[in-house]
Amino acid sequence: MRVSEVDEESTDSEFDGPTFRVFLFDRHGDSFACGVHEILGADVSDVLTWAAEQHADLYAVALMVRCGDQLQAHWIEGTDPNNVPYDDVERASRERLFRKFDLPDPNTS
């Protein structure tokens, strides 16, 4: 984790209506089936609480951000367990995800 202090004025704009998506994953052999739920009108703590209350093998939460004509998922909790990590940051996120849910990683088992 890297932390640095920044100037509050360096933010170009703020938005008070975030869109979140919760990805609920259930293990099927060496991969995970996924159900996705979009959540509006909530803050991140509400979304994380809702996700934790669902009956899934593991979950991940993304903040959805529109950039031009693309809708991007910015992971704020977990990651997609079906993706192969491409760098150390992705690898660490994947390791935290499997550790949090006390599941073996099928890519390292």
Protein Blocks (a to p, Z undefined) as FASTA:
>chain_A
ZZddddfklpfbdcfbdcddddddddehjaccddddddehiafklmmmmmmmpccfbdcd
dddddehjaccdddfedcdfkbccfbfklmmmmmmmmmmnopacfklZZ
